């Protein structure tokens, strides 16, 4: 029994979509999952930053802090609505054992 060309195309599209979803959900920046970084955004957004959540602090526990320091003077953070000074305070606010020495 042969598969119809339409079924083959639909199957390939579904496999491609699943692979894209798995890739995008597994992305990390400086050893921090993207969703973990997003959990930190309210704590690094002016004018009224919220205290970092446990989700945010948990995401930062395995972060490469020196890598994160490389974004301190980047225009990327402000363009995303992130205050770099507030971002650099997160390790201390989360009471992480190693703080960033940027």
Buried (B, 14 or more C-beta within 10 A) or exposed (E): EEEEEEEEEEEEEEEEEEEEEEEEEEEBBBBBBBEBBEBBBBBBBEEEBEEBBEEBBEBBBEBBBEEBBEBEEEEEBEEEEBBBEBBBBBBEBBEBEEBBEB
